[in-house]
Amino acid sequence: MQKLHNIKLTLTILLVFGIIVFANPLRANTYPDFSEIAAKYADSVVNISSKQSVKSSDPFNGLNPEDIPDVFRDWYEKNKNSQRPESASSLGSGFVIDEEGIIITNAHVILDANEIDVIFSNGVILPAELVGKDTKTDIAVLRVEPAEGQNLVALEFGNSDELKVGQWVMAIGNPFGLGGTVTAGIVSAKNRDIRSGPYDNFIQTDAAINRGNSGGPLFNTNGKVIGINSAIISTTGGSVGIGFAIPSKTATAVIEQLIEYGETRRGWLGVRIQEVSEDIASSLGMNDASGALVVSVDDDGPAKRAGIKSGDIILKFNGVVIDTMRELPRVVAETKVGTRAEVEIWRKNKVINKSVVIERLNEGSLVPVESPDVEDNSDVDNTSVLNLGFSLSNVSKELAAKYDFTPNQKGLVVTQIDNQSDAFKRGLQEGDVINVINEQDLFSVNQFIRIIDKYKKADKNLLLIKVVRGKNMIRIFPIDISID
């Protein structure tokens, strides 16, 4: 028995040690080794120092000189005509992408700068010229003249689309002005919208990113730059494991344009859009609430010429699936001007395709929405209180002045609404002008009532209405007409 016990004990020990022997290699392979990448590319990451001139303030501005206390009178007389500017400075990071001296950083690092210096890891300081910047994506391109005998090593961009959540990444930057600092973490999320700009689709990472890291590279495990560190969310001002990087796919398109033109030349489709809610999807016969709902089409835009209409839902643009409304402006903006793009659309319970030639976006432009001529409604009732929880009136100059919309706006004005009604809960407000219902232009209250009755008899309970709010805002949302 003792011999048998010894054999069992020996087997147990062997099994335990066997687990330990086999477990150690697995544990050793859990974490990647970034030392080779750090050693190879650290010198390609630079510190960015910028200075801005800030006009000094006059503490006695607006005061009568006689009212200034005697203790300050001498100082006031000596400095009253002084206009000396004060200097403010900021620190950030950047990296080399061309051996001839092209440097990438964030636009906010060099914003309003009078002087920009690039500081290399060997201590060489070179003045930089601003080639171009894009505040909407927070990217800036600088150019330096390499010093004699200085050989710059360019970093290469990788494909951020291939990045997966959970993969390892490494950041190099200049946190708090300390110089080249390496941190590592994983990709926490992709396509993050932090409401910092119209084209947000950040890579989120828990690699430590602090003040001064802005503009530095985010590497994958192959040593390729797949992001430009740009922002953090923090209550302390330091890293709490929530950092954001601009994806390389977004960055490279902007960088190419800044180098070639000194500015961005974004694509323009010529539509206004909104999210597709579950109710909207249901009312249009869709299985899933995805895509971008077209609420209006610019009269002289490429979408109009391609046959895209208000009420269409854009499902795919130039081969890219549009899951949410915010994806479409970014995808269109990244499309080169002059490109013929295929657009997949949901219209009248089926998928159709349109081909559109992308034009250049006029940044900040706003095209007014035009309406067709209205028919004569002199024989129609002016006001009607409906059992849907709101009251409608035909457009008048008085109502246009009261609710601040253009007097020539076509449609019907919501003059009252019950805040307990289904329509109110879905977003309808007093002062809204309903100009379309289920793709039919509205000209009178009686017409609206006839349309409601028609769809009630057909047992169709959710109808889409298009609303103009104020002078510019346009929305589309469903109303439930089954309520009696």
Steps between C-alpha positions, in 0.01 A plus 500: 500500500784736585657434159170574326465820700851608394417435133183713527694777671768490230238520224331790675829689528582430136158619391530817704848572367380407151230764522755750623743410223235535230328802656811718511553519120134592453527778756824622345331542162209704638673838479673629185854636512510856361868557574611447140238740361580759767874483429451514124251788479542711815725746313223557243271636771556868578397764750305798369539838667280787383468860612202729464487875552230604745409865538559613856200629692475842664367467857395867493324482164188718502588686819531875526870569578389727785330201666817288511639473855821694566691182577452387136526843334874484420466151349202612292678805359802290406303218329181662368624504139667160511365239257753230579371157398537216743617161384324169560648163410381145459668162476399198301632210297544419134669251271693488174327355192750612236881510504490846345344648813121450504371483858148411618337633817161614628347825381425606859870470590599778258174698492561877461875445536744773394800273543526122477811303595557129451728340759663168412612235747868592447430857608497657153241780480369603158252775413191366327280636224127429513404325177132476590258409776149359529320580823206271418722191526767663722788434260789731407791454260835672568819521297857534631833528322715216637829610653821417318578134549162431660332190361128488574329162526141507374223304668254304287124500536315173542136422425283598796204314347680173575537588867293289740371573847729332752816523289814653650619849410790721605522879533811720497476865595602797708276491809534807722809600300703203625609391153481159335276282714371156402168361625297198393145374524223348296238627259199553725254597226478622142295768324453705816305824462603741777324799340822687435432544129274400211719206392574330833585129477777469759695195610461471878795359693607452860865568414598791724451828312560824688539869428781535252425168329274677251623450145713196577470163323306195610672184371373150437717200586655511151642847557251673268323822602129423520396813687593854606447560872264793540286511814424353841202492731609571855376668816857550622675630189712185486450158347224284643519243223265671255696644209406563139695486177408610147494188279770485235241459224345835590838663556670395176222640281520836678882505503521437125272796432682731741835418338366541146269800545574648843133441584241224502278435200218288630233321306145636495179308437245777556255346747382562853457186703385361833506173691265216411296413809323168555164666427627658178648169387172323577291759316721458191490120506861449611610215723782692669539863609818583310625741238453876461157650435502779239283785629578744219702518180686812387350627175834548326686210659635170368236296686219683323660439161540131587131463585531468878182623672380613840380193691764271350716302741863469395618151593836488324729764349784412263514148639494607866205384711337793681390366839426837660426849375830649622703262282373644171649854526842354585495244217386762249758752624779245453393434140709682240329777310394377156458138610196318363356321801232232510229564758269227628162636608185370668193648328139378497573162658789405275870562442599714202837631383605845387829625357620842616802713408642651819567874501708718731353603835477872563590494870230660712258550211129464558264458208142616573225248443267599219135392475273459198237758420188460711154449359222748573347414839261790537206264533658290775445533875775698672514298820417147600545330837584135442452205732873426469581747774594807297342784305595611150464825308591608151815713475454875546732799541382537860590139585833531318587801717379327818693176445797646309478311172517644148165650384512310169541164677250244369312262726285505813588665831462320834327768707422288807615164630410291801822421687352165600434401139688235307602759239661722765688207649635415155636854456228720346496854642281807482624720215615208285396513135395160362562513126505132401313193619593160357675662200198723420540878508248670728300801386196510728354372825220322314756317287680388817176364645417313178844337501459392863158349427636317195779329695277423798265308271802310366604415859834676461559665836848653477549783251817701440478878514766749400522808718671836459591662831601866486685608188740209453438192714331208325388177665315185397319286754197269520158577645254237618159558339334200666413712804132601510 
